[in-house]
Amino acid sequence: MGGGISGLTAAWYLRSEAEVTVVESGPLPGGILRSGTVAGVPVDDGAEAMLALRPEAVDLAEAVGLGDDLVAPARAPVTMWTRGTLRAMPAGHVMGIPTDLTALRDTGLLSAEGLARLAHEEELPSAPLDGDTSVGAYLAGRLGQEVVDRLVEPLLGGIYAGRADRISLRAALPGVANIAARGGSLLTALRSGAQSRTGAPPAVMQGLRGGLARLPRAIADTCGARVLTRTRVRELHRTPDGWRVVLSGPAPCSLEADSVILAAPAYAAAPLLRPHAPVAARELGAVEHASMALVTLAFERSRIPAGVPRGNGFLVPPVEGKAVKAATFLTNKWHWLAEALPGTFVLRASVGRLGEESLLGREDGELAAVCLAELSDILGPLGRPVDFHVSRWARGLPQYSVGHLDRVRTIRGAVAGLPGLEVCGAAYEGVGVAACVAGARDAALRTLGHPRRSSR
Ligand SMILES: Cc1cc2nc3c(=O)[nH]c(=O)nc-3n(C[C@H](O)[C@H](O)[C@H](O)COP(=O)(O)OP(=O)(O)OC[C@H]3O[C@@H](n4cnc5c(N)ncnc54)[C@H](O)[C@@H]3O)c2cc1C
């Protein structure tokens, strides 16, 4: 249940072993992998790239026939708009944590005080970290608040739309958490890790020519499952042989199933689990979610008074007080899009962090105007857009707050007591597309390990 990338992936891994029905409450399968149209061309409305450093999502794209359309984004340094101008992050940072302090000094990203505080890190005493803490608390203690506010927070915000002082160090930065658990200097440990890596860094992310929204469509076309859209799972009941799944939608009915995989967001899975695993339901219900919106703006290239901006875009630290938290220059980043729209410059602004819901209450035109004004302040005048498109993601990103790994362990322990029921999705072991694919594959494999009746 849940026809996002997680539910579809699970269906794909079950394709030759079981008769599968994917139940999706929305009008189309894909969940957050969805496209909209700007200047007559489809562009991703949600996720646009998948991590390529881990293989699961890229392997799946190849398996469903999209291997020839995998594309890496143009290479460009991470850039911040901070302290009055755009500044590129020096190479070698780990999620915004700098390792080359000389290069960092030259960028002007931090004030003299911030740099001085950071330079003391190696002299600080450090007891090994016991348990979990927030990314913000640990890094502020070691590197100073300015590193958190101006370097780490904006990168973390790009993944979780959350806040560094709430997000779990162990869940979000497990490598840093391991260093913290050993104790000692974080910078020394990160630098020795960087030295052991040689050669050009591999492409970190991959997208698809035509947009990442092609991935769920291709999975749906090749997995052999029946996909019911505009159909909501309303209740789950245990039966002597498995589960009865009660559906509402155009044709309300119920399905009998040997096994059910719940691949819906935490807040949708919680009420379904409540009668069967109240502890798991409570923990899922306690997962906070951030809402956000993406505002895609298209401009005629020749009419941008300040000229077409360079690079792939920039991030804005929350301490700068802007509504826009990031801007991606889509036609710079993706060559296929520039080829499809040769005379057009397309950028996508991202707004909304945890706790900023009031901003998202504005109408589309107003939200686009706020973004355009802020972007023109930063980039110089952009002129009038020839088209714009707003996509809204209410409760789109689950927050991995401090203690998240224990929460997931509790949920999984409770669900393990329910034969033929599995959970997967962005609320558990990673919010990224690749992590969701991996989690869904594992859920499908566990389902296959569950004894089934022969046939019905
Ligand atoms: C704006 C945005 C941009 C992102 N960009 C990236 C990116 O570039 N790269 C990256 O790796 N990650 C990105 N992410 C994160 C990633 O896209 C998501 O975490 C991931 O796609 C979640 O997939 P999912 O299948 O677990 O959940 P979803 O995509 O949320 O799918 C769950 C589905 O369940 C359905 N559903 C809910 N309740 C019911 C019910 N009762 N019955 C039936 N169906 C139900 C929903 O309609 C939905 O379609 C982004 C997230 C957001 C919000």
The ligand as an ORCA input file, in Angstrom:
! r2SCAN-3c Opt
* xyz 0 1
  C      10.050     18.327     -2.587
  C      10.928     17.139     -2.323
  C      12.086     16.969     -3.074
  C      12.905     15.857     -2.846
  N      14.024     15.706     -3.605
  C      14.770     14.587     -3.460
  C      15.862     14.349     -4.335
  O      16.166     15.138     -5.241
  N      16.592     13.207     -4.155
  C      16.265     12.296     -3.180
  O      16.958     11.274     -3.075
  N      15.210     12.487     -2.354
  C      14.454     13.590     -2.491
  N      13.363     13.783     -1.689
  C      12.965     12.710     -0.762
  C      12.312     11.536     -1.509
  O      11.772     11.961     -2.726
  C      11.194     10.911     -0.707
  O      11.588     10.687      0.631
  C      10.751      9.582     -1.321
  O      10.366      9.778     -2.660
  C       9.616      8.994     -0.499
  O       9.091      7.878     -1.186
  P       7.995      6.961     -0.510
  O       7.498      6.027     -1.517
  O       8.537      6.386      0.753
  O       6.846      7.987     -0.057
  P       5.855      8.851     -0.948
  O       6.485      9.297     -2.195
  O       5.297      9.861     -0.011
  O       4.723      7.802     -1.355
  C       3.772      7.343     -0.435
  C       2.469      7.201     -1.199
  O       1.484      6.635     -0.306
  C       0.242      7.188     -0.691
  N      -0.693      7.009      0.439
  C      -0.717      7.672      1.612
  N      -1.731      7.180      2.381
  C      -2.320      6.194      1.676
  C      -3.399      5.316      1.951
  N      -4.078      5.336      3.121
  N      -3.766      4.431      0.995
  C      -3.099      4.374     -0.180
  N      -2.043      5.182     -0.493
  C      -1.662      6.070      0.437
  C       0.556      8.634     -1.007
  O      -0.429      9.204     -1.867
  C       1.912      8.517     -1.693
  O       1.815      8.482     -3.108
  C      12.544     14.897     -1.857
  C      11.393     15.094     -1.082
  C      10.591     16.202     -1.303
  C       9.348     16.387     -0.488
*
